Amino acid sequence: MAKFIIENNGPLKGEVTVSGAKNAVLPILAATVLTDEECIIDEVPDLKDVEVMCSILRCLGAEVKTYPEEGRVSVKMSSKVNTDPDKELLQKMRASILVLGPILVRENRATVWLPGGCAIGERPVELHYKGLRQMGSDIEVDDSGKVSTETDGLKGTEIYLDFPSVGATENIMMAATLAEGTTIIENAAQEPEIVDLANYLNKMGAKVKGAGTDIIRVEGVEKLHGAEHSVIPDRIEAGTFMVAAAMTRGNILIKNMLPNHMVPVIAKLRECGVVVEETELGVMVKADEKPLVSTDIKTLPYPGFPTDMQAQFMALLTTVEGSSIVIETVFENRYMHVAELKYMGAKIKVDDRCAIIEGNKKLKGARVRATDLRAGAAMVIAGLAAEGKTELSDIYHIERGYEKFVEKMQGLGAKISREED
């Protein structure tokens, strides 16, 4: 098993370029199942999750060519899609459920398996099934996690999501592109990744309107064609580097970042005393001008404060002046990093979904682990500000979602290395 060795070497300085968004590229790759023509996706990050999704597409019958150095993937699905993909592949990551809608609308049947992914709490796929059932599909889930679906043909309908689930919105939206009639998704997720997927689907010939609002309207068409598309920058990677700059009291320039995707994170950093400036070259983050102070955060679906930035921000709050409150409303099990931060000297008290952080603590290096993807990033950030050496295990979580994370951190002056244990 590999691990990261992290040491404190002072403020991060320099510039870093953000990669394409993991949470955008995975549904876009799943959408290539909707056509048998070649699709070319650019700005694709070189990640474990992307590698798994490409393997799933090959299992479904696609010819997939990857060009990691160029950030490009070419997919040409066969005219007949395999409706019973490999169980082991599907259970490697959460996003594998996104192929369900595209397979079902192409072949009128699909057999998939309940997905894996980070253990951050309940992320019920029932909303996916509910929407597809309303569109005319029979869906059965057995005790082993096998999901069997069949339909005489999906039909457009009105679907209300009990929670604005990103995955359910994406799955239903993709299935609706080739369904008969018009589908209206109410209380839809509004994340930028939803908009990016809709833009790609429309390039393929789909008729999707309203993405980015809570009501999405999809008019079904008979056929989709191939298209070329560039994935949006990863807002969570950008936010992670912003918090890393603040944590180390550094001064960095972040390139290929869309500030309008990160409004709540930028606002909270500014409340802490971090200077965030938009320039022609990118976003400057300066935390070396004055002492940082506490603030409170509450995670919410987009456009609220992203749950994917909660762990990183909590790490920062352990080192600023004053006490802070963090409230996690999206996932009930997303405080597993608290125990790891405590090993490093943080003082945090958790009561249900509320965490109270006593700031101004001097963190100390320790042996800790990445309990999930974003918690792993938080532990790296904490290690950069801690006295002594930090050994971080279970880093496969981080490598699922951050491209060239070590190299990018090293480019900013971080003392971090990857070692085989």
C-alpha positions, 0 to 999 in steps of 0.5 A, a space after each residue: 500500500 502506498 502512502 504520502 509523507 508530508 512535512 511543514 515547509 512554510 507557506 505555499 507559493 507559486 501557481 497551479 493549474 486546475 484539471 478537468 472536473 472528475 464529477 463532470 467527466 464521469 457522467 459525460 463518459 456515461 453519456 457516450 453510451 447513448 450513441 454508436 458514433 464516436 465521441 471525443 472528450 477533452 480536458 479529461 483528468 488522469 484519475 483512477 475513477 476515469 480509468 474505471 469508467 473507461 473499463 466499464 465502457 469497454 465492458 459495455 462494448 465500446 472501443 475506448 482510446 485514452 490519451 492521458 498526456 493530451 487529456 483526451 478520451 475517444 469512445 465509440 460504442 457498439 451498435 449493440 450495448 452489453 446489458 449485463 456488465 461486470 459486477 466487480 467493475 461496477 462495484 469499484 465506484 459510485 458513479 458506475 450507476 450512471 450507465 443504468 439510464 443510458 443502457 436502459 434507454 438504448 436496449 430496454 433492459 439492463 442489469 447492474 450492481 449497487 455501486 461502491 465509492 466513499 463511505 461518507 453516508 447514505 447516498 440512496 440510489 432509490 431516487 434513480 430507480 424512482 425516476 426510471 420507474 415513473 418513465 415506465 421501467 420495471 426495476 428489481 433489486 435483490 439481496 445481493 445488490 443485483 439491479 434488474 431493469 426492463 421496459 417496453 420503452 421509456 416514456 417522458 413524464 413529470 418527476 419530482 425528486 425528494 432530494 436534489 440528487 446530482 446522480 439521479 438528475 444525471 441518470 434521468 436526464 440521460 435516459 430522457 434524451 431518447 425516451 418518447 415524449 417530454 420529461 420534466 425533472 422538478 427539484 433537480 440538482 443545479 450543480 455546474 456538472 449538471 450544466 456541463 452534462 446538459 451542454 454535452 448532451 445538446 451537442 449530441 443532438 439532445 433537447 435539454 433545457 433548464 439545466 442549472 435551475 431546479 426544473 429541467 425539461 428534456 424533449 426526447 429525440 429518436 437518435 443522438 450522434 457523436 460530439 466533441 466536448 471539453 470538460 469544465 474545470 474541477 471546482 473542488 480541486 480549485 477549492 482544495 488549493 485555495 484552502 491549502 494556500 490559506 492553511 499554510 498562510 501562503 500566496 498562490 495563483 490558481 489557473 483554469 478556475 471558474 470563480 462563479 462556481 465557488 462563490 460560497 467557498 470564496 465568501 467563507 475564505 474572505 470571512 476568515 481574512 483570506 484575500 481572494 482576487 480575480 485577475 486575468 491570469 487566474 485567481 490569486 489567494 493570499 493568506 499572508 497579509 493578516 491573522 486569519 479568524 474563525 467563521 461558521 459553515 453549513 453544507 448545502 446542495 449547490 449553490 450552497 457551501 459544497 459538502 465536498 469542501 467541508 473536510 478541507 475547510 474544517 482542517 483550516 478552521 483548527 488553525 485560525 483564531 476563535 471557535 467555529 461551527 460546521 454543520 453537515 446537512 448533506 451526508 450524515 457520516 462525513 465527519 470521519 476525518 475528525 478523529 484523524 485531525 484529533 490525532 494531530 492535535 485538533 480540538 473538535 467536538 461533534 454532536 450529531 451533524 454539528 461540529 464545534 472547532 476550537 481554533 488556534 491549535 498547533 497541529 503536530 505530524 502523526 500517522 493518519 489515514 484518508 478515510 475518503 477522498 475529500 477527507 484525504 485532501 484535508 489530511 494532506 492540507 493539515 500535514 502541510 501546516 503541522 509540526 514534524 512529519 505526517 504519514 498518510 495511508 489509504 491514499 488510493 482515495 485521493 488518487 481517485 479524485 485529484 490528478 497529479 496531486 503530489 506533483 502539483 503540491 510540490 510545484 507550490 513548494 510543498 514537502 510531500 512525497 509518495 512512497 510504497 509502504 
